[in-house]
């Protein structure tokens, strides 16, 4: 939810900083159906179908990252996508090596006021976490609404999205592989 609010704020900043939303909308973005599929799959596994067997939930969660990786590969020439890919890889690999869950620190959970529920959690306590430093170990400031935890991967996703939107909102054209010749 926090990342979604950041994306909305980023879009709102474009005209305020002299950029053009029509230039952002005109990006030659490929794989939109794969991206939407990955997002829908994550929402279903994490928030809607919460009583799925753990192996199915984990497969869906990790599978959504594989779908996202494909979309990022298709769009690798767009500004900021390499940074977005680094963030997605940090989260995806950490989730994969921890059995489908991004490890969270007890301190971050407590500070964010998050109480774990029964069933599958995309982020939560892991008995013996691998790459724990890449997990949800940071917390958004207390003055922000909807307090949440963040990972290094999340920060990279946000930074890459900022580059993508701000750079493309100012460029007259963005070349695609076919145009680059």
Buried (B, 14 or more C-beta within 10 A) or exposed (E): EBEEBBBEEBBEBBEEEEBBEEBBEEBBBBBEEBBEBBEEBBEBBBEEBBEBEEEEBBBBBBBBBEBBBBBBEBBEBBBBBBBBBBBBBBBBBBBBBBBBBBBBBEEBBEBBEBEEEEEBBBBBBBEEBBBBEBBBBBBBEEEEEEBBBBBBBBBBBBBBBBBBBBBBBBBEEBEBEEEEE
